Amino acid sequence: MNGLSTLLIVVGLFLAGGIYSFVKQKMPKSLIVLLSIAAGMCLVAGVMRLEVWS
């Protein structure tokens, strides 16, 4: 695995865990949507980097 790909995937998973926590705490929907977008972008970028440069 490439270092940057691994980092992006780990950050994406960390943000996904944050989404679950924020939903349980009933945080504002806009913050949850923003975290969802950021998590999705990190995960997709990490996986795409693995696929393209492997």
Protein Blocks (a to p, Z undefined) as FASTA:
>chain_A
ZZklmmmmmmmmmmmmmmmmmmmnopafklmmmmmmmmmmmmmmmmmmmmmmZZ
